[in-house]
């Protein structure tokens, strides 16, 4: 794939972040999400790709989301690609003025990203030093012991992160019994999974259940960074099980990193909407100027770029105003 696609994707996440950031702390997560979707869709129309959303936020009857199966891009004979999107990961964070909201995209050649329903997924993520060692099929305490040896850390020096949800109460209990440190977060598990691959984050493993779209996006990012990620779809009803069957998926199957993101040609881009652990949020300045902080990665080369941009909004098309 053309490496210039990386910068195109950053422009898309920047547009989404610039739109959603206007609603920081206003208490309305839905309008922030919708604006991010609208900006992202308009920007995709300027890119010479023939893309299909293979995992996103909703189905066709739930517009204006970027729904599963939606065709995006200019479609002028462009490259056929799979796209995974979360126009605003951390909608509650924006609504409440909290950290770690980001706009996110992953892109890969057609057939290379998991095509799955929008439902829960059980997940585990670790950094490069623990790649190939842990598994969702192992008990948590076994994974912690393995992780301790892989990282050459004592158990009480390990840090595990997970969403602050009642469904994780047993995981929290087991972590406490094992003596490991726990870092809970309220929303946005893409960034939390990615944190396992940044030494300065202090996070060694992410576990728990969250959205499947976020799982595929996290897997794409982690593939670029050399870490490891596994998932398993977790349908909550018979209807969701039937959706898996209709899409040719075994919901009981352990999904490895290569099941979620095939090959080694994936791009990942994210722009901070609110300040977070590794990306700063949008800042609006005088005279219609705004700044953004983004991350773009390419798995083929392993390149990781942080991009700081200054936007003169009065010179931007309507999607950035």
PyMOL commands that set and color helices and strands:
alter all, ss='L'
color gray80, all
select helices_A, chain A and resi 5-23+29-44+60-62+91-96+128-130+140-151+155-157+166-178+189-195+199-201+212-225+238-246+257-260+313-315+318-320
alter helices_A, ss='H'
color red, helices_A
select strands_A, chain A and resi 49-55+71-72+79-89+102-109+120-126+159-163+181-185+205-211+228-233+266-272+283-285+289-298+303-312
alter strands_A, ss='S'
color yellow, strands_A
deselect
rebuild
show_as cartoon
